[in-house]
Amino acid sequence: MHKTTKQTKAPESAYCKARKIAEHVGVTSSAVWGWKRKGLIPFYKIAGTVRFKIEDVERLMTQGKQQ
């Protein structure tokens, strides 16, 4: 018998635009783009748009508070 595997996609909200990320962490979207440009946070291209994961940005914010 052939076993099929079901592919699951991450929820769309897991990958957010810079504006939503900025609102979530209380910074400007320019700050988020600056972090991307400096290589501080990973980004993902989805359907031609750049997206970020909230947990990646939260990790950056936590690291900044510890230093």
Secondary structure as UniProt FT lines:
FT   HELIX           12..14
FT   STRAND          15..16
FT   HELIX           18..25
FT   HELIX           29..37
FT   TURN            38..39
FT   STRAND          44..46
FT   TURN            47..48
FT   STRAND          49..53
FT   HELIX           54..66
//
